């Protein structure tokens, strides 16, 4: 094969590989974002528990 043709095929293959990688990265980030927002929505339902320190023993306990 002529060298120019090999360079063109390599460039097209590289471009296709980069586009595929970007699409996969976006898909994975979208999925992670959905999981993160779902987890945050669940966390808002539960009340926040605060820890208090017993001054005599120094042990922390939840309210």
Backbone bond lengths (Angstrom), bond angles and torsions (degrees), N, CA, C in turn:
res aa  C-N    CA-C-N  psi(-1)  N-CA   C-N-CA  omega(-1)  CA-C   N-CA-C  phi
1 X - - - 1.449 - - 1.527 109.00 -
2 X 1.281 115.96 144.15 1.466 118.89 177.43 1.535 110.39 -66.55
3 X 1.307 116.69 145.94 1.461 120.55 -177.77 1.529 113.45 -58.04
4 X 1.321 117.64 -36.20 1.458 119.76 -179.80 1.528 110.91 -63.41
5 X 1.320 116.73 -39.60 1.460 121.22 178.92 1.529 110.61 -65.69
6 X 1.325 116.66 -40.29 1.468 119.99 177.68 1.534 111.11 -63.27
7 X 1.324 116.39 -40.64 1.467 120.44 178.60 1.525 109.95 -64.17
8 X 1.324 117.51 -43.42 1.464 120.68 179.37 1.522 111.63 -63.86
9 X 1.324 117.59 -43.56 1.464 120.86 178.39 1.533 110.15 -63.91
10 X 1.308 116.63 -40.53 1.468 120.55 177.70 1.520 111.91 -64.32
11 X 1.327 116.70 -41.07 1.463 120.63 179.23 1.528 110.90 -66.52
12 X 1.329 117.21 -42.35 1.463 119.85 177.41 1.519 111.52 -64.49
13 X 1.310 116.85 -41.53 1.466 120.45 177.47 1.520 111.82 -63.92
14 X 1.309 116.35 -41.70 1.467 120.35 178.17 1.514 111.87 -64.32
15 X 1.331 115.84 -41.23 1.463 120.24 178.23 1.522 110.74 -63.28
16 X 1.326 116.24 -43.31 1.464 120.22 179.10 1.529 110.25 -63.63
17 X 1.321 116.85 -40.05 1.465 120.61 179.48 1.526 111.64 -65.24
18 X 1.315 117.47 -41.77 1.467 121.03 178.85 1.521 110.73 -65.51
19 X 1.336 117.26 -43.48 1.471 120.70 178.78 1.524 110.78 -61.90
20 X 1.333 116.78 -42.49 1.463 120.57 178.70 1.535 110.19 -63.08
21 X 1.326 116.70 -43.23 1.466 120.64 179.62 1.521 112.02 -62.40
22 X 1.322 117.05 -41.53 1.464 120.59 178.77 1.531 111.09 -65.15
23 X 1.346 116.22 -42.22 1.465 119.98 178.81 1.530 110.93 -62.31
24 X 1.332 116.45 -42.03 1.465 120.36 178.85 1.530 110.70 -65.49
25 X 1.316 117.36 -41.06 1.467 120.78 179.59 1.526 110.23 -63.20
26 X 1.323 117.61 -42.43 1.471 120.56 177.90 1.523 111.02 -64.56
27 X 1.342 116.74 -42.02 1.460 120.52 -179.88 1.533 110.54 -62.44
28 X 1.313 116.88 -44.71 1.462 121.27 -179.65 1.524 110.16 -65.75
29 X 1.327 118.04 -43.00 1.460 120.71 178.83 1.518 111.82 -63.97
30 X 1.335 117.95 -38.29 1.468 120.76 176.57 1.525 111.05 -63.57
31 X 1.326 116.30 -41.97 1.459 120.00 179.09 1.529 111.27 -65.49
32 X 1.323 116.56 -42.47 1.463 120.14 177.62 1.529 111.45 -63.64
33 X 1.314 116.81 -38.86 1.468 121.08 178.80 1.526 110.61 -64.05
34 X 1.346 116.85 -41.68 1.466 119.99 177.80 1.522 111.07 -61.95
35 X 1.324 116.96 -42.89 1.467 120.65 179.63 1.523 110.01 -65.95
36 X 1.322 116.87 -41.87 1.473 120.41 -178.59 1.526 111.04 -64.81
37 X 1.323 117.47 -44.60 1.463 119.55 -179.09 1.527 110.71 -68.61
38 X 1.328 117.79 -34.92 1.464 120.16 176.62 1.523 110.12 -65.89
39 X 1.318 116.48 -39.94 1.468 120.38 178.86 1.528 110.42 -66.43
40 X 1.333 116.76 -39.15 1.461 119.69 179.40 1.528 110.60 -68.25
41 X 1.322 118.11 -35.10 1.458 121.25 178.27 1.523 110.30 -65.14
42 X 1.332 117.40 -38.96 1.458 120.85 176.98 1.525 110.93 -66.52
43 X 1.316 116.57 -37.81 1.463 120.55 -177.59 1.526 110.89 -67.32
44 X 1.318 118.47 -29.89 1.456 120.96 -179.29 1.521 111.64 -71.27
45 X 1.306 117.81 -24.11 1.454 121.37 -178.48 1.526 110.51 -69.97
46 X 1.310 116.92 -38.98 1.458 121.33 -178.03 1.531 110.19 -80.57
47 X 1.337 117.23 138.66 1.470 118.45 178.27 1.530 111.08 -70.10
48 X 1.295 115.17 151.73 1.456 120.57 179.06 1.523 108.25 -78.90
49 X 1.323 114.92 128.39 1.461 119.48 178.64 1.527 108.76 -98.86
50 X 1.308 115.04 131.35 1.453 120.05 -179.38 1.515 109.41 -103.51
51 X 1.315 115.66 148.62 1.457 120.84 177.79 1.526 109.10 -99.17
52 X 1.302 114.66 136.97 1.469 121.69 175.10 1.517 108.82 -118.14
53 X 1.317 115.76 146.46 1.457 120.70 -179.59 1.521 109.06 -102.05
54 X 1.311 114.69 130.19 1.457 120.35 175.50 1.530 106.82 -77.33
55 X 1.346 118.03 118.95 1.474 119.80 -175.50 1.530 113.42 -65.28
56 X 1.314 117.76 -27.81 1.465 119.82 -178.34 1.530 112.37 -77.18
57 X 1.337 116.45 -46.34 1.463 119.57 -175.50 1.518 113.19 -98.13
58 X 1.319 118.07 -21.68 1.453 121.46 -177.84 1.513 113.89 80.41
59 X 1.325 116.27 8.08 1.474 121.41 179.76 1.510 109.60 -87.50
60 X 1.345 115.75 140.54 1.460 120.99 176.64 1.509 109.62 -91.51
61 X 1.340 116.76 141.72 1.465 121.97 177.66 1.516 108.95 -139.38
62 X 1.322 116.09 153.93 1.464 120.66 -177.47 1.513 109.93 -87.86
63 X 1.316 114.74 143.18 1.464 119.70 177.05 1.497 110.76 -73.87
